[in-house]
Amino acid sequence: MDAEPQSDRLETRPYSRIAVIGAGAWGTALASVGARAGHQVRLIGRDPAVVDAINRTARNPRYLQGIPLPNALKATTDPAEALVGADAVLLVVPSVAVRETARQVRALIPAGTPVAVCTKGIEPGTGLLMSQVVAEELRDARVGAISGPTFARETALGHFTAATVAFDFTHADRLDPYSSPAARLALSMSTGFFKAYISDDLVGVEIGGAVKNVIAIACGMMTGAGFAENTRAALITRGMDEMKQLAEALGGRRETVTGLAGAGDLTLTCSSQTSRNMSLGVQLGQGTPRAACFDGKPVVVEGEVNAVSIVELARRLKVSIPICETVHSILHGGADIGQAFAELWTRPIQGEPRALDILLSHPAQAGQLTGGGDLA
């Protein structure tokens, strides 16, 4: 059970005015959480029809169809209307749009304002985490992240949900952690059904959120091909090790990856086709051509986009991430799914604890998968 609060924790003050940039499913869900927590929340959207529907009907008909939103939640297409006077900002747009969006609102966000990036990924080319991208554009803001095992629809429906609020801690935050942006935003976003935890390991939290999407595609591919729970459990566990190694190489903590933003998010995303990453993998594993997945609709799948940047970053850091490499080779290198996973499974035998320095050639010859799947 969680520890009981001490009296000095009452000194933490929530943020009273929160702006949420991005009226997609997750942005709307987070705005709903903040409004239900009793705060003044303004949701910024690009589509006038969606904004009008939220304000008139308390519904987001495009992204969260049929789910009632708090009447107190207000939406706007004007960033200035929502950002001027805001105590905290949540940035919830696709990873490919994070830099440009931050640049567009730079003049509207006062210095020192906490900005939590709620987008998971690594920028292609630069290898920067989403918080680092935003920090380059909003040099005077305090940039952090919110991440965890959270499907937007379930969050908006009020199912019990937990997530991590992470900010790097300054010296002042160490002296008074209850006044830190992480603590204040965690308190602001906590309700009877949404529980926020606090972290000072921004790198570890963000790496967990980015890499888990690629591992989910791998799990989906194997599920779609007819492999079962043993396979998925192995991919989840070894995928988490890849997350740990990459986080540690960037200065994060392995411990963070065992928390909500790592193991929690990985387990959720790899267990349900509600995840677009898992769903894409399943369709590809069943033999559906990429262009025909999602009934041919142009659905953005973050793990597909970030497979490139994650593998590029790992190679630059000389970190071994064979599962992510396998997914990358299939999605972006034209590799055959069966051959690629056969090669993954017959990699050299090694010790599981890193301290055990042993490496053996695998006796099986790569070339086909055998067992319960359909890829042989």
VOKE-586548 format. One record per residue (C-alpha): residue in three letters; x, y, z; chain. Coordinates in steps of 0.5 Angstrom, whole numbers, plus 500, padded with zeros to 3 digits. Layout:
N
residu:x:y:z:chaine
ALA:X:Y:Z:A
...
This chain:
376
residu:x:y:z:chaine
MET:500:500:500:A
ASP:502:507:499:A
ALA:505:511:505:A
GLU:500:515:509:A
PRO:502:523:508:A
GLN:505:527:512:A
SER:503:534:515:A
ASP:508:538:511:A
ARG:505:535:504:A
LEU:499:539:505:A
GLU:504:545:503:A
THR:504:543:496:A
ARG:499:547:492:A
PRO:496:545:486:A
TYR:495:549:479:A
SER:489:552:479:A
ARG:489:554:471:A
ILE:491:549:466:A
ALA:492:549:459:A
VAL:492:543:455:A
ILE:495:543:447:A
GLY:492:538:443:A
ALA:484:536:443:A
GLY:485:529:440:A
ALA:483:523:445:A
TRP:489:523:450:A
GLY:489:531:450:A
THR:481:531:451:A
ALA:482:525:457:A
LEU:487:529:461:A
ALA:483:536:460:A
SER:477:532:463:A
VAL:481:529:469:A
GLY:484:536:470:A
ALA:477:539:470:A
ARG:474:534:474:A
ALA:479:535:479:A
GLY:476:542:480:A
HIS:481:546:476:A
GLN:480:551:470:A
VAL:482:548:464:A
ARG:482:550:457:A
LEU:483:545:451:A
ILE:486:548:445:A
GLY:484:544:439:A
ARG:485:546:431:A
ASP:479:543:429:A
PRO:473:548:430:A
ALA:468:543:429:A
VAL:471:539:435:A
VAL:472:545:439:A
ASP:465:547:438:A
ALA:462:540:440:A
ILE:466:540:446:A
ASN:463:547:448:A
ARG:456:546:446:A
THR:455:538:448:A
ALA:461:536:453:A
ARG:463:531:448:A
ASN:469:530:443:A
PRO:465:526:437:A
ARG:471:525:433:A
TYR:476:522:438:A
LEU:472:520:444:A
GLN:465:519:441:A
GLY:460:518:446:A
ILE:463:520:453:A
PRO:461:525:457:A
LEU:466:531:459:A
PRO:465:535:465:A
ASN:461:541:463:A
ALA:467:546:466:A
LEU:471:544:461:A
LYS:472:549:455:A
ALA:475:549:449:A
THR:478:554:444:A
THR:482:554:437:A
ASP:486:560:440:A
PRO:492:559:444:A
ALA:492:566:447:A
GLU:486:565:450:A
ALA:488:559:454:A
LEU:495:560:455:A
VAL:495:567:458:A
GLY:495:566:465:A
ALA:495:559:465:A
ASP:499:556:471:A
ALA:501:550:468:A
VAL:501:547:460:A
LEU:500:540:458:A
LEU:503:539:451:A
VAL:499:533:448:A
VAL:500:533:440:A
PRO:503:527:436:A
SER:511:527:436:A
VAL:512:529:429:A
ALA:508:536:431:A
VAL:512:537:438:A
ARG:517:542:436:A
GLU:513:546:431:A
THR:507:546:436:A
ALA:512:549:442:A
ARG:515:554:437:A
GLN:508:556:435:A
VAL:506:558:442:A
ARG:513:560:445:A
ALA:511:567:446:A
LEU:505:566:450:A
ILE:508:562:455:A
PRO:511:566:461:A
ALA:518:564:463:A
GLY:518:559:469:A
THR:511:556:467:A
PRO:511:548:468:A
VAL:510:545:461:A
ALA:509:537:461:A
VAL:510:533:455:A
CYS:504:528:454:A
THR:507:525:448:A
LYS:512:519:447:A
GLY:517:519:442:A
ILE:524:521:440:A
GLU:526:526:435:A
PRO:528:523:428:A
GLY:535:526:426:A
THR:537:529:433:A
GLY:535:523:438:A
LEU:532:528:443:A
LEU:527:526:447:A
MET:520:530:447:A
SER:522:534:453:A
GLN:529:536:450:A
VAL:525:538:444:A
VAL:520:542:447:A
ALA:526:545:452:A
GLU:530:547:446:A
GLU:524:551:443:A
LEU:521:554:450:A
ARG:528:555:453:A
ASP:525:559:459:A
ALA:520:554:461:A
ARG:520:548:466:A
VAL:519:542:462:A
GLY:517:535:464:A
ALA:513:529:462:A
ILE:506:525:464:A
SER:507:518:462:A
GLY:504:511:464:A
PRO:499:505:462:A
THR:493:510:460:A
PHE:488:508:454:A
ALA:485:515:453:A
ARG:478:512:453:A
GLU:478:508:459:A
THR:481:515:463:A
ALA:476:519:460:A
LEU:471:514:462:A
GLY:473:514:469:A
HIS:476:508:470:A
PHE:482:507:475:A
THR:488:510:472:A
ALA:495:511:475:A
ALA:501:515:471:A
THR:507:518:473:A
VAL:509:526:473:A
ALA:516:527:472:A
PHE:521:533:472:A
ASP:528:534:473:A
PHE:529:537:480:A
THR:533:543:481:A
HIS:537:544:487:A
ALA:531:548:490:A
ASP:526:542:488:A
ARG:531:538:492:A
LEU:531:543:498:A
ASP:523:543:498:A
PRO:520:537:494:A
TYR:513:539:495:A
SER:513:545:492:A
SER:517:542:485:A
PRO:513:542:479:A
ALA:512:535:479:A
ALA:509:535:486:A
ARG:504:540:484:A
LEU:502:538:478:A
ALA:501:531:480:A
LEU:497:534:486:A
SER:493:538:480:A
MET:492:532:476:A
SER:490:527:482:A
THR:482:525:483:A
GLY:478:519:486:A
PHE:480:515:479:A
PHE:486:518:477:A
LYS:492:517:481:A
ALA:499:521:479:A
TYR:506:519:482:A
ILE:512:523:482:A
SER:519:522:479:A
ASP:525:526:478:A
ASP:528:521:473:A
LEU:525:525:466:A
VAL:530:521:462:A
GLY:527:514:465:A
VAL:520:516:464:A
GLU:521:518:457:A
ILE:525:512:455:A
GLY:520:507:457:A
GLY:514:511:454:A
ALA:518:511:447:A
VAL:521:504:447:A
LYS:514:501:449:A
ASN:511:502:443:A
VAL:516:499:439:A
ILE:516:493:443:A
ALA:508:493:442:A
ILE:509:492:435:A
ALA:513:486:436:A
CYS:508:483:441:A
GLY:503:484:436:A
MET:507:481:430:A
MET:508:475:434:A
THR:500:475:436:A
GLY:498:476:429:A
ALA:502:470:427:A
GLY:499:465:432:A
PHE:504:465:437:A
ALA:501:465:444:A
GLU:503:468:451:A
ASN:510:465:452:A
THR:512:469:446:A
ARG:509:475:449:A
ALA:512:474:456:A
ALA:519:473:453:A
LEU:518:480:448:A
ILE:515:484:454:A
THR:521:482:459:A
ARG:527:482:454:A
GLY:524:489:451:A
MET:524:492:458:A
ASP:531:490:459:A
GLU:532:494:452:A
MET:529:500:455:A
LYS:533:499:461:A
GLN:539:499:457:A
LEU:537:505:453:A
ALA:535:509:459:A
GLU:541:508:463:A
ALA:546:510:457:A
LEU:542:517:457:A
GLY:543:518:464:A
GLY:536:515:467:A
ARG:535:510:472:A
ARG:534:502:471:A
GLU:529:503:477:A
THR:525:508:473:A
VAL:523:503:468:A
THR:520:498:473:A
GLY:515:503:474:A
LEU:509:506:471:A
ALA:512:509:465:A
GLY:516:503:464:A
ALA:513:496:466:A
GLY:506:499:467:A
ASP:506:502:460:A
LEU:509:496:457:A
THR:505:491:459:A
LEU:498:495:457:A
THR:501:497:450:A
CYS:503:489:449:A
SER:496:486:452:A
SER:491:490:448:A
GLN:489:491:441:A
THR:486:498:443:A
SER:493:500:442:A
ARG:495:502:435:A
ASN:502:499:436:A
MET:499:492:438:A
SER:494:493:433:A
LEU:499:494:427:A
GLY:503:489:429:A
VAL:497:484:429:A
GLN:495:486:422:A
LEU:502:485:420:A
GLY:503:478:423:A
GLN:497:476:420:A
GLY:500:478:413:A
THR:496:484:412:A
PRO:500:489:407:A
ARG:502:495:411:A
ALA:498:500:406:A
ALA:492:495:408:A
CYS:492:496:415:A
PHE:487:499:419:A
ASP:482:499:413:A
GLY:487:503:409:A
LYS:486:509:413:A
PRO:492:513:414:A
VAL:493:512:422:A
VAL:499:515:425:A
VAL:502:509:429:A
GLU:508:512:434:A
GLY:512:506:435:A
GLU:512:505:427:A
VAL:515:512:427:A
ASN:519:512:433:A
ALA:522:505:431:A
VAL:527:509:426:A
SER:529:514:431:A
ILE:530:509:437:A
VAL:534:505:433:A
GLU:539:511:430:A
LEU:540:513:438:A
ALA:541:506:440:A
ARG:546:505:435:A
ARG:550:512:436:A
LEU:550:510:444:A
LYS:552:503:442:A
VAL:547:500:446:A
SER:544:493:444:A
ILE:536:493:442:A
PRO:535:487:438:A
ILE:527:487:439:A
CYS:527:494:436:A
GLU:532:492:431:A
THR:528:487:429:A
VAL:521:491:428:A
HIS:525:496:425:A
SER:528:492:420:A
ILE:521:489:418:A
LEU:517:496:418:A
HIS:523:500:414:A
GLY:528:495:411:A
GLY:523:490:408:A
ALA:525:484:412:A
ASP:521:478:412:A
ILE:517:477:419:A
GLY:518:470:419:A
GLN:526:470:418:A
ALA:527:477:422:A
PHE:524:473:428:A
ALA:527:467:427:A
GLU:534:471:427:A
LEU:532:474:433:A
TRP:530:468:437:A
THR:537:464:435:A
ARG:541:470:437:A
PRO:547:467:442:A
ILE:545:465:448:A
GLN:547:470:454:A
GLY:547:470:461:A
GLU:541:474:464:A
PRO:544:478:469:A
ARG:549:483:466:A
ALA:554:481:471:A
LEU:554:474:468:A
ASP:559:475:462:A
ILE:558:469:458:A
LEU:556:468:451:A
LEU:554:461:447:A
SER:552:460:440:A
HIS:545:458:439:A
PRO:545:451:436:A
ALA:538:452:432:A
GLN:539:455:425:A
ALA:536:461:424:A
GLY:531:461:418:A
GLN:524:459:420:A
LEU:520:459:426:A
THR:517:453:429:A
GLY:512:452:434:A
GLY:505:454:434:A
GLY:506:460:430:A
ASP:504:461:422:A
LEU:511:464:420:A
ALA:515:458:418:A
